[in-house]
Amino acid sequence: MEPWLTSLITKTPQEGYELAIKMSRMGVKYTQPSAEVRDKLRPAYAENPDSLTAASQVIAIHFRTVAAANNYWRD
């Protein structure tokens, strides 16, 4: 797989949050590389509140990492 994460540094908190989402999505892709399997599993979690909450928690953890790497956007 081609490198996609070249830096945690972003210009804005919004870009940082979007990076956190991408990090979360890529984690799923690395864990389950089959797009076909991911597509089959999606209905099981797409409407499950616990699964959606867990996904939000993973994004929040990644965002915390990105924010720290950016010194909490010192501007």
Backbone as CSV, one residue per row, in Angstrom:
resi,resn,N_x,N_y,N_z,CA_x,CA_y,CA_z,C_x,C_y,C_z
1,MET,0.852,-1.184,0.000,0.000,0.000,0.000,0.896,1.244,0.000
2,GLU,0.485,2.197,-0.783,1.216,3.453,-0.892,1.089,4.255,0.408
3,PRO,2.187,4.864,0.881,2.094,5.684,2.099,1.072,6.816,1.922
4,TRP,0.243,7.008,2.906,-0.770,8.060,2.836,-0.663,9.027,4.010
5,LEU,-0.024,8.601,5.074,0.110,9.458,6.255,1.537,9.995,6.290
6,THR,1.701,11.167,5.744,3.041,11.747,5.667,3.318,12.727,6.797
7,SER,2.280,13.186,7.454,2.454,14.141,8.551,1.169,14.222,9.368
8,LEU,1.323,14.534,10.632,0.159,14.821,11.486,-0.096,16.318,11.568
9,ILE,0.750,17.116,10.956,0.624,18.567,11.024,-0.449,19.030,10.043
10,THR,-1.385,19.821,10.541,-2.451,20.391,9.724,-2.531,21.888,9.989
11,LYS,-3.133,22.604,9.063,-3.227,24.052,9.200,-4.290,24.487,10.205
12,THR,-5.370,23.716,10.281,-6.503,24.122,11.110,-7.045,22.933,11.890
13,PRO,-7.805,23.194,12.938,-8.468,22.111,13.646,-9.409,21.311,12.729
14,GLN,-10.090,21.995,11.800,-10.982,21.292,10.870,-10.199,20.274,10.044
15,GLU,-9.047,20.686,9.504,-8.204,19.751,8.752,-7.719,18.620,9.668
16,GLY,-7.440,18.958,10.905,-7.009,17.939,11.863,-8.102,16.921,12.131
17,TYR,-9.326,17.393,12.234,-10.445,16.480,12.467,-10.663,15.582,11.259
18,GLU,-10.561,16.155,10.078,-10.701,15.357,8.860,-9.587,14.310,8.761
19,LEU,-8.388,14.665,9.189,-7.299,13.695,9.222,-7.615,12.586,10.221
20,ALA,-8.174,12.936,11.357,-8.548,11.923,12.355,-9.574,10.950,11.795
21,ILE,-10.526,11.451,11.026,-11.512,10.579,10.391,-10.825,9.658,9.399
22,LYS,-9.923,10.222,8.593,-9.204,9.385,7.623,-8.385,8.315,8.343
23,MET,-7.736,8.678,9.436,-6.957,7.704,10.193,-7.857,6.564,10.678
24,SER,-9.037,6.905,11.136,-9.980,5.891,11.608,-10.412,4.974,10.477
25,ARG,-10.730,5.562,9.345,-11.162,4.768,8.185,-10.040,3.872,7.687
26,MET,-8.821,4.405,7.679,-7.685,3.604,7.220,-7.406,2.457,8.186
27,GLY,-7.650,2.676,9.465,-7.487,1.596,10.438,-8.399,0.424,10.120
28,VAL,-9.632,0.738,9.741,-10.577,-0.314,9.355,-10.099,-0.996,8.077
29,LYS,-9.624,-0.209,7.132,-9.161,-0.761,5.857,-7.966,-1.691,6.051
30,TYR,-7.046,-1.320,6.937,-5.898,-2.183,7.219,-6.338,-3.451,7.952
31,THR,-7.281,-3.300,8.854,-7.758,-4.445,9.630,-8.536,-5.424,8.752
32,GLN,-9.371,-4.890,7.856,-10.146,-5.739,6.943,-9.892,-5.235,5.522
33,PRO,-8.867,-5.758,4.857,-8.496,-5.240,3.535,-9.502,-5.531,2.426
34,SER,-10.432,-6.445,2.628,-11.401,-6.781,1.590,-12.550,-5.770,1.575
35,ALA,-12.633,-5.015,0.479,-13.743,-4.060,0.336,-15.076,-4.797,0.306
36,GLU,-15.090,-5.971,-0.271,-16.318,-6.755,-0.340,-16.812,-7.130,1.061
37,VAL,-15.902,-7.551,1.922,-16.282,-7.913,3.288,-16.745,-6.662,4.045
38,ARG,-16.016,-5.554,3.881,-16.423,-4.312,4.557,-17.825,-3.898,4.129
39,ASP,-18.104,-4.015,2.832,-19.436,-3.661,2.327,-20.517,-4.565,2.909
40,LYS,-20.209,-5.841,3.081,-21.174,-6.771,3.675,-21.434,-6.445,5.144
41,LEU,-20.392,-6.019,5.841,-20.513,-5.751,7.277,-21.173,-4.403,7.577
42,ARG,-21.100,-3.492,6.645,-21.582,-2.131,6.896,-23.009,-2.060,7.420
43,PRO,-23.981,-2.783,6.842,-25.350,-2.689,7.373,-25.460,-3.085,8.847
44,ALA,-24.587,-3.978,9.290,-24.656,-4.442,10.679,-24.286,-3.347,11.670
45,TYR,-23.387,-2.447,11.270,-22.989,-1.400,12.218,-23.532,-0.021,11.861
46,ALA,-23.982,0.168,10.637,-24.418,1.493,10.199,-25.622,2.018,10.966
47,GLU,-26.439,1.127,11.500,-27.622,1.550,12.243,-27.567,1.115,13.700
48,ASN,-26.374,0.756,14.157,-26.201,0.301,15.539,-25.618,1.448,16.367
49,PRO,-26.367,1.975,17.323,-25.880,3.108,18.111,-24.560,2.825,18.835
50,ASP,-24.392,1.623,19.336,-23.143,1.300,20.037,-21.956,1.306,19.082
51,SER,-22.148,0.791,17.886,-21.077,0.789,16.891,-20.735,2.208,16.463
52,LEU,-21.741,3.035,16.287,-21.501,4.416,15.882,-20.804,5.203,16.988
53,THR,-21.182,4.942,18.226,-20.513,5.591,19.353,-19.057,5.149,19.422
54,ALA,-18.794,3.869,19.219,-17.419,3.359,19.236,-16.601,4.007,18.119
55,ALA,-17.192,4.162,16.943,-16.484,4.813,15.838,-16.148,6.258,16.195
56,SER,-17.086,6.951,16.822,-16.839,8.333,17.255,-15.719,8.403,18.283
57,GLN,-15.655,7.432,19.157,-14.586,7.398,20.159,-13.224,7.216,19.507
58,VAL,-13.139,6.361,18.504,-11.870,6.161,17.797,-11.451,7.449,17.108
59,ILE,-12.391,8.126,16.468,-12.078,9.405,15.830,-11.588,10.406,16.866
60,ALA,-12.233,10.461,18.013,-11.825,11.386,19.070,-10.406,11.097,19.555
61,ILE,-10.057,9.844,19.681,-8.700,9.480,20.105,-7.688,9.942,19.058
62,HIS,-7.996,9.694,17.792,-7.092,10.152,16.729,-7.004,11.678,16.711
63,PHE,-8.129,12.351,16.914,-8.113,13.818,16.908,-7.259,14.353,18.054
64,ARG,-7.333,13.700,19.202,-6.491,14.110,20.328,-5.018,14.011,19.951
65,THR,-4.648,12.954,19.253,-3.258,12.772,18.813,-2.848,13.861,17.827
66,VAL,-3.705,14.126,16.843,-3.404,15.154,15.845,-3.321,16.529,16.504
67,ALA,-4.238,16.828,17.400,-4.230,18.127,18.089,-2.942,18.315,18.882
68,ALA,-2.504,17.286,19.576,-1.256,17.384,20.335,-0.071,17.589,19.400
69,ALA,-0.064,16.902,18.267,1.026,17.059,17.297,1.071,18.478,16.747
70,ASN,-0.062,19.144,16.729,-0.150,20.515,16.228,-0.095,21.549,17.344
71,ASN,0.331,21.101,18.518,0.410,22.008,19.675,-0.920,22.740,19.872
72,TYR,-1.996,22.030,19.614,-3.359,22.552,19.792,-3.583,23.848,19.006
73,TRP,-3.014,23.913,17.824,-3.164,25.041,16.892,-2.899,26.366,17.574
74,ARG,-1.665,26.542,17.859,-1.170,27.679,18.651,-1.520,29.064,18.147
75,ASP,-2.158,29.184,16.979,-2.472,30.521,16.433,-3.168,31.371,17.448
